[in-house]
Amino acid sequence: MQTAASGWWTSATMEEKVVNAGGEAEWELVYWPVTFRGNFVRVLFEHAGVAYQDTGSFESNMKLMSLPPHEQPLPFVGPPVLRNKKTGFALSQTAAIVAYLGKKLGYDPSDLETSALALKIVLDCLDILGEISLSNGAQMWTRESWASFRGEGKRLDSWLKNLEASAQRFGGGTTSAQKSVPSSEVWMLGTPTASIADLALFALLEQLVRNMPPLKSDVLRAAPLCWSIVERLAAQQNLRSFIQKQTAQLPRRFCAPKIQASIYAMIEADEQQDSKL
């Protein structure tokens, strides 16, 4: 007989694939078959080269979510959910998972202040996902509402400039001729190697541009230093392989279908409008 703590995670009804199958997967990530928040967790495992199982389908996730909280492996409302298959430890909420894995895998800055700033960057990136998806599709975009979100000086532009300012201030780099640190050496918070801040930035911007290529112009205009960090990480062998594999498995699968269609329709309309200028 399957228990709530074990059966739901290993049920044959779940769509399951092993990522980084070179070793036995100690970790399991339950998420939807889209990029969105799940990539914030996937990118950490992939960059570290740590084996994990990426599981979950709409049916299995909905069934798990419908259980009373006391019967769930961990009381939660929605994915992502991370579970250590050896210890049974489970955790939900994207930022909590990223912070935990950051410490576990060595991506959390060593000093308290920089660690707090790194979590702040993670939350900023997740806020941008929340805003472009209108709180996970609570509403759909209209041309009027989209006009206040995308464009120079608009909401998305402000968010991107906020990230860029962090890279310049804390990373020690700038896009000016007087830059103190070459962009090829800058990490978001001036750490010697990539931290959760850099990998969250990558998880956000890489999937936005991959799923919605016209947004690259927005990123390059507002956050060129941030994009240089993304490009450097994308050249890392593990992440390069991950992007190629996910592009094949989840082509333009950004988020839930209805809000995704709404976002894509807005971007297509922008492109059509630009072509007439």
Phi, psi and chi 1 to 4 in degrees:
 res  aa     phi    psi   chi1   chi2   chi3   chi4
   1 MET       -  132.4  179.5  177.1  179.7      -
   2 GLN   -82.6  140.3  -65.1  179.4  -26.4      -
   3 THR   -99.7  163.0   65.3      -      -      -
   4 ALA   -62.6  -29.5      -      -      -      -
   5 ALA   -78.2  -21.8      -      -      -      -
   6 SER  -126.7  -40.2   62.2      -      -      -
   7 GLY   -62.6  -42.7      -      -      -      -
   8 TRP   -65.6  -28.1  -76.2  108.0      -      -
   9 TRP   -79.4  -23.5  -58.0   95.4      -      -
  10 THR  -117.9    9.8   57.1      -      -      -
  11 SER   -59.5  140.1  170.4      -      -      -
  12 ALA   -68.5  -11.4      -      -      -      -
  13 THR   -79.1  -10.9   63.6      -      -      -
  14 MET   -85.0  141.9  -62.4 -176.8   73.9      -
  15 GLU   -75.2  122.2  -66.9  177.0    2.0      -
  16 GLU  -131.9  137.6 -178.6  173.8  -68.4      -
  17 LYS  -141.9  149.0   63.6  180.0 -177.5  -65.1
  18 VAL   -99.1  125.7  178.3      -      -      -
  19 VAL  -102.4  144.8 -176.5      -      -      -
  20 ASN    55.0   56.7  -77.4  -23.5      -      -
  21 ALA   -72.4    6.1      -      -      -      -
  22 GLY   -66.9  -16.5      -      -      -      -
  23 GLY  -140.2  166.8      -      -      -      -
  24 GLU   -70.6  132.3 -177.3  179.5   -5.1      -
  25 ALA   -80.2  116.7      -      -      -      -
  26 GLU   -83.3  -27.4  176.2 -178.5   -2.1      -
  27 TRP  -107.5  149.2  -59.5   94.8      -      -
  28 GLU  -129.4  131.1 -178.8  177.6   23.5      -
  29 LEU  -112.4  121.1  170.1   65.2      -      -
  30 VAL  -101.0  118.1  174.5      -      -      -
  31 TYR  -154.8  171.8 -164.0   61.2      -      -
  32 TRP   -74.6  158.5  -49.9  103.9      -      -
  33 PRO   -79.4   58.7   27.6  -34.4      -      -
  34 VAL  -140.6  171.1  -63.0      -      -      -
  35 THR   -79.8  -73.6   58.2      -      -      -
  36 PHE    30.6 -127.5 -150.5   57.0      -      -
  37 ARG   -70.1  -27.8  -68.8 -173.3  179.6   87.8
  38 GLY   -57.7  -31.7      -      -      -      -
  39 ASN   -68.5  -22.2  -90.9   23.4      -      -
  40 PHE   -64.5  -32.0  -76.9   71.8      -      -
  41 VAL   -86.2  -45.7 -176.4      -      -      -
  42 ARG   -57.1  -42.6  -65.8  170.2  179.0  134.6
  43 VAL   -61.6  -37.1  160.9      -      -      -
  44 LEU   -62.8  -48.5  -79.9  164.7      -      -
  45 PHE   -62.4  -44.4  -77.1  127.6      -      -
  46 GLU   -65.1  -46.4  -64.7  -74.1  -10.2      -
  47 HIS   -62.0  -37.9 -171.4  -88.8      -      -
  48 ALA   -78.6  -14.5      -      -      -      -
  49 GLY    71.1   31.4      -      -      -      -
  50 VAL   -98.2  129.9  172.8      -      -      -
  51 ALA   -67.4  140.2      -      -      -      -
  52 TYR  -152.9  157.4   68.0  105.6      -      -
  53 GLN  -100.6  128.7  -75.7 -176.4  -50.9      -
  54 ASP  -105.0  103.6 -166.6  -14.4      -      -
  55 THR  -123.1  165.6   68.8      -      -      -
  56 GLY   124.1  140.0      -      -      -      -
  57 SER  -135.7  169.0   65.9      -      -      -
  58 PHE   -57.3  -46.2  178.7   80.2      -      -
  59 GLU   -64.6  -48.6  -66.8   78.6   10.2      -
  60 SER   -68.0  -38.3   61.1      -      -      -
  61 ASN   -65.4  -43.3  -73.8   -9.4      -      -
  62 MET   -63.3  -38.4  -68.1  -57.6  -67.0      -
  63 LYS   -64.9  -42.3 -163.0  170.3 -176.2  178.6
  64 LEU   -66.3  -41.6 -176.9   57.9      -      -
  65 MET   -67.4  -27.4  -70.0  162.2   57.4      -
  66 SER   -78.6  -11.2   68.8      -      -      -
  67 LEU   -65.6  147.5  -74.2  175.2      -      -
  68 PRO   -57.9  143.8  -22.4   33.1      -      -
  69 PRO   -50.3  -38.4  -28.2   36.2      -      -
  70 HIS   -71.9  -11.1   66.8  -84.4      -      -
  71 GLU  -101.0   -6.6  -67.1 -177.6   14.2      -
  72 GLN   -78.6  154.8  -66.0  175.2  -31.8      -
  73 PRO   -59.6  -30.4  -22.0   32.5      -      -
  74 LEU  -149.9  130.5  168.9   81.5      -      -
  75 PRO   -59.3  118.5  -24.7   36.1      -      -
  76 PHE  -153.1  161.1   79.1  103.1      -      -
  77 VAL  -100.5  -38.7  173.4      -      -      -
  78 GLY  -158.5  159.3      -      -      -      -
  79 PRO   -63.6  160.6  -20.0   33.8      -      -
  80 PRO   -81.3  152.2   29.7  -36.6      -      -
  81 VAL  -129.6  132.6  175.4      -      -      -
  82 LEU  -109.2  138.1  176.7   71.6      -      -
  83 ARG  -137.2  135.6 -173.4 -178.3   77.7  102.1
  84 ASN   -88.4  115.0 -175.4  -57.9      -      -
  85 LYS   -71.5  -19.1  -62.7 -166.5  -67.0 -179.7
  86 LYS   -84.1  -41.3  -68.1 -176.9  178.1  179.3
  87 THR   -99.2  -21.3   66.9      -      -      -
  88 GLY    86.2   -3.2      -      -      -      -
  89 PHE   -61.6  133.4  172.0   74.2      -      -
  90 ALA  -132.2  151.8      -      -      -      -
  91 LEU  -151.6  140.5 -172.9   63.5      -      -
  92 SER  -121.0 -178.2   65.0      -      -      -
  93 GLN    74.6  117.4  -66.3  -72.4    1.4      -
  94 THR   -54.3  -49.3  -49.9      -      -      -
  95 ALA   -64.0  -37.3      -      -      -      -
  96 ALA   -65.7  -40.9      -      -      -      -
  97 ILE   -65.1  -44.9  -65.7  171.4      -      -
  98 VAL   -62.6  -43.6  169.4      -      -      -
  99 ALA   -63.0  -41.9      -      -      -      -
 100 TYR   -64.6  -50.3  169.6   75.1      -      -
 101 LEU   -65.8  -31.1  -72.9  178.4      -      -
 102 GLY   -58.4  -43.1      -      -      -      -
 103 LYS   -71.4  -41.0  -67.1  178.0  173.4   63.2
 104 LYS   -68.2  -37.9 -165.7   79.6  173.4  176.1
 105 LEU  -102.1    0.7  -58.0  178.0      -      -
 106 GLY    87.9   24.3      -      -      -      -
 107 TYR  -106.3    3.4  -67.2  107.2      -      -
 108 ASP   -91.7  126.5 -171.7   48.6      -      -
 109 PRO   -54.9  147.4  -27.9   37.0      -      -
 110 SER   -74.2  -29.0   56.6      -      -      -
 111 ASP   -96.0  151.3   67.3  -80.5      -      -
 112 LEU   -61.1  -42.5 -176.3   61.0      -      -
 113 GLU   -65.9  -45.3  -71.7   75.7   15.8      -
 114 THR   -68.2  -33.8  -50.4      -      -      -
 115 SER   -62.3  -41.5  176.1      -      -      -
 116 ALA   -66.1  -40.0      -      -      -      -
 117 LEU   -64.7  -37.2  -73.3  169.9      -      -
 118 ALA   -63.0  -43.0      -      -      -      -
 119 LEU   -64.2  -35.8 -179.2   57.5      -      -
 120 LYS   -61.0  -41.7 -177.3  -98.0 -172.2 -165.8
 121 ILE   -65.1  -41.8  -62.6  -63.8      -      -
 122 VAL   -56.8  -46.8  172.3      -      -      -
 123 LEU   -67.2  -36.6  -68.2  165.8      -      -
 124 ASP   -59.1  -47.0  -76.0  -14.9      -      -
 125 CYS   -62.2  -40.7  -68.4      -      -      -
 126 LEU   -68.3  -33.7  -70.7  168.8      -      -
 127 ASP   -63.0  -38.8  -80.7  -10.3      -      -
 128 ILE   -63.7  -41.6  -66.9  171.7      -      -
 129 LEU   -60.1  -42.6  -84.1 -168.6      -      -
 130 GLY   -62.2  -38.1      -      -      -      -
 131 GLU   -75.5  -41.0  -69.0 -160.5   14.1      -
 132 ILE   -69.1  -25.6 -162.8  169.9      -      -
 133 SER   -95.6    7.9   66.2      -      -      -
 134 LEU    48.6   59.1  -70.5  176.1      -      -
 135 SER    54.5   55.1  -61.5      -      -      -
 136 ASN    63.0   33.0  -54.9  -45.0      -      -
 137 GLY    85.5   22.9      -      -      -      -
 138 ALA   -61.2  -29.0      -      -      -      -
 139 GLN  -136.0  171.4  -57.0  176.1   61.4      -
 140 MET  -111.6  153.6  -63.1  -65.4  116.4      -
 141 TRP   -72.6  146.5  -73.7  104.8      -      -
 142 THR  -119.0  165.0   64.2      -      -      -
 143 ARG   -62.3  -33.8  -70.0  -55.4  -69.8  166.3
 144 GLU   -67.3  -47.1 -178.6  179.5    4.8      -
 145 SER   -69.9  -36.0   61.6      -      -      -
 146 TRP   -65.9  -34.1 -177.1 -103.8      -      -
 147 ALA   -62.2  -26.1      -      -      -      -
 148 SER   -88.5   -6.2   66.6      -      -      -
 149 PHE  -102.7  -46.4  179.3   73.2      -      -
 150 ARG  -108.9  134.6 -173.3 -171.6 -179.0 -158.5
 151 GLY   135.4  160.2      -      -      -      -
 152 GLU   -61.2  128.7 -168.3  166.2    1.9      -
 153 GLY    83.1   -1.6      -      -      -      -
 154 LYS   -91.6 -174.5  -54.8  -63.5  176.5   62.7
 155 ARG   -60.9  -48.4 -175.9   70.3  173.3  177.4
 156 LEU   -63.1  -42.1  177.4   59.6      -      -
 157 ASP   -59.2  -41.6 -170.4   61.6      -      -
 158 SER   -63.7  -42.1  -64.4      -      -      -
 159 TRP   -61.8  -45.0  -91.9  119.3      -      -
 160 LEU   -65.1  -39.6  -66.9  171.6      -      -
 161 LYS   -66.5  -32.5  -72.2  177.0  178.3  175.7
 162 ASN   -62.9  -45.0 -178.2  -70.4      -      -
 163 LEU   -64.3  -41.9  -68.3  172.4      -      -
 164 GLU   -61.9  -41.2 -177.1   76.6   -5.0      -
 165 ALA   -63.6  -34.9      -      -      -      -
 166 SER   -65.8  -42.9  -68.1      -      -      -
 167 ALA   -63.5  -37.6      -      -      -      -
 168 GLN   -71.7  -44.7  -68.0  175.2    0.1      -
 169 ARG   -73.5  -48.3  177.6  179.9  -58.9 -173.0
 170 PHE   -94.3  -27.5  -58.6  111.6      -      -
 171 GLY   -83.1  -15.9      -      -      -      -
 172 GLY    86.3    6.8      -      -      -      -
 173 GLY  -109.6  163.5      -      -      -      -
 174 THR  -152.3  159.2  171.2      -      -      -
 175 THR   -87.9   -0.3   54.1      -      -      -
 176 SER   -82.1  170.7   72.3      -      -      -
 177 ALA   -68.2  -18.0      -      -      -      -
 178 GLN   -96.0   23.2  -67.4   78.3   35.2      -
 179 LYS   -58.9  139.3   58.5 -173.2  176.4 -175.7
 180 SER   -85.8  -27.2   55.6      -      -      -
 181 VAL  -130.0  130.2  178.4      -      -      -
 182 PRO   -56.9  143.0  -21.6   32.7      -      -
 183 SER   -59.8  -25.6   61.1      -      -      -
 184 SER   -72.3   -7.4   60.7      -      -      -
 185 GLU  -117.9   -2.2  -60.4  175.9   12.1      -
 186 VAL   -81.4  131.3  170.1      -      -      -
 187 TRP  -112.5  156.5  -64.4  113.5      -      -
 188 MET   -48.2  -41.8  -79.5  -65.6  -73.1      -
 189 LEU  -118.0   20.2  -60.0  175.3      -      -
 190 GLY    74.1   15.1      -      -      -      -
 191 THR   -73.9  155.8   51.1      -      -      -
 192 PRO   -67.9  -25.4   21.1  -32.2      -      -
 193 THR  -135.6  173.9   56.6      -      -      -
 194 ALA   -62.3  139.2      -      -      -      -
 195 SER  -115.2 -176.9   73.6      -      -      -
 196 ILE   -60.3  -26.0   58.1  171.8      -      -
 197 ALA   -64.7  -45.6      -      -      -      -
 198 ASP   -67.4  -40.7  -57.1  -74.9      -      -
 199 LEU   -73.4  -30.2  -68.8  169.9      -      -
 200 ALA   -68.7  -41.8      -      -      -      -
 201 LEU   -58.8  -44.7 -179.4   77.6      -      -
 202 PHE   -61.6  -47.5  176.4   86.1      -      -
 203 ALA   -58.1  -36.9      -      -      -      -
 204 LEU   -74.4  -62.3  170.3   70.5      -      -
 205 LEU   -69.4  -37.7  -63.0 -176.6      -      -
 206 GLU   -61.2  -45.1 -171.3  -78.1  -35.5      -
 207 GLN   -73.3  -32.4   67.9  168.8  -59.5      -
 208 LEU   -61.6  -47.8  -71.7 -176.9      -      -
 209 VAL   -73.1  -36.4  170.5      -      -      -
 210 ARG   -66.2  -43.9  173.2  160.7   41.1  110.7
 211 ASN   -81.6  -26.0  -71.0  -48.6      -      -
 212 MET  -136.6   74.4  -64.2  160.1  -84.5      -
 213 PRO   -50.2  -35.2  -28.9   37.3      -      -
 214 PRO   -60.1  -20.8  -28.9   38.7      -      -
 215 LEU   -70.8  -11.5  -69.1 -175.4      -      -
 216 LYS   -61.1  -35.9 -174.6  173.4 -177.7  177.9
 217 SER   -64.3  -35.7   62.6      -      -      -
 218 ASP   -64.1  -44.4  -59.2   65.2      -      -
 219 VAL   -65.8  -45.5  174.9      -      -      -
 220 LEU   -65.4  -33.7  -70.3  175.6      -      -
 221 ARG   -70.1  -43.5  179.2 -174.2   63.9 -123.8
 222 ALA   -97.6  -25.9      -      -      -      -
 223 ALA  -143.9   58.3      -      -      -      -
 224 PRO   -63.8  -35.5   22.9  -34.2      -      -
 225 LEU   -67.3  -41.0 -172.1   57.5      -      -
 226 CYS   -61.3  -40.8  -71.3      -      -      -
 227 TRP   -66.1  -32.8 -174.1 -111.9      -      -
 228 SER   -64.8  -33.4   73.8      -      -      -
 229 ILE   -65.9  -44.4  -66.7  173.3      -      -
 230 VAL   -60.2  -44.4  170.7      -      -      -
 231 GLU   -64.5  -37.8  -71.5 -174.3  -43.3      -
 232 ARG   -65.7  -42.4 -128.7  175.5  -29.3  135.9
 233 LEU   -68.0  -36.2  -74.1  168.5      -      -
 234 ALA   -65.1  -21.4      -      -      -      -
 235 ALA   -81.9  -13.1      -      -      -      -
 236 GLN   -66.7  136.6 -167.1 -115.4   15.1      -
 237 GLN   -56.5  -46.3 -177.7  176.6   -9.0      -
 238 ASN   -62.0  -44.7  -70.9   -9.9      -      -
 239 LEU   -72.1  -34.8  -71.1 -178.1      -      -
 240 ARG   -61.9  -43.6 -175.6  169.6   63.8 -112.4
 241 SER   -66.4  -38.6  -63.1      -      -      -
 242 PHE   -62.7  -46.0  166.7   67.6      -      -
 243 ILE   -60.7  -45.0  -66.2  167.1      -      -
 244 GLN   -61.7  -44.5  -67.7  172.0  -12.0      -
 245 LYS   -67.1  -44.4  178.7  173.4   55.3 -176.5
 246 GLN   -69.2  -34.4 -169.6  178.0   67.9      -
 247 THR   -60.3  -37.3  -60.2      -      -      -
 248 ALA   -74.0  -38.8      -      -      -      -
 249 GLN   -80.3  -36.4  -67.3  175.8  -21.6      -
 250 LEU  -128.3   65.0  -58.1  174.9      -      -
 251 PRO   -64.0  113.1   24.0  -33.5      -      -
 252 ARG    55.8   32.0  -61.4 -164.1   74.6 -157.2
 253 ARG   -94.2   82.9  -64.7  -79.1  -69.8  -84.9
 254 PHE   -84.0  -50.9  172.7   59.1      -      -
 255 CYS  -154.1 -163.2   58.8      -      -      -
 256 ALA   -57.9  142.7      -      -      -      -
 257 PRO   -54.3  -44.2  -26.8   35.1      -      -
 258 LYS   -67.7  -47.7  -73.2 -175.3  178.8 -180.0
 259 ILE   -72.5  -31.6 -175.8   57.8      -      -
 260 GLN   -60.9  -46.9  174.1  178.5  -74.8      -
 261 ALA   -60.1  -37.6      -      -      -      -
 262 SER   -65.5  -44.7  179.7      -      -      -
 263 ILE   -63.6  -48.3  -61.6  166.9      -      -
 264 TYR   -62.5  -35.2  -71.6    0.8      -      -
 265 ALA   -65.1  -37.9      -      -      -      -
 266 MET   -65.7  -43.4  -67.1  -59.1  107.1      -
 267 ILE   -67.5  -40.2  -67.1  175.6      -      -
 268 GLU   -62.3  -40.4 -177.2  178.0  -11.9      -
 269 ALA   -65.7  -37.2      -      -      -      -
 270 ASP   -60.0  -44.7  -72.3  -14.6      -      -
 271 GLU   -64.5  -41.2  -67.1  -60.7  -69.5      -
 272 GLN   -65.1  -38.6  -67.6  175.2   -9.4      -
 273 GLN   -66.5  -42.0 -179.2  174.3  -52.4      -
 274 ASP   -64.9  -34.7  -69.6  -16.2      -      -
 275 SER   -68.4  -19.6   67.7      -      -      -
 276 LYS   -88.5  -12.5  -63.7  177.2 -177.7  178.1
 277 LEU   -76.1      -  -62.5  178.9      -      -
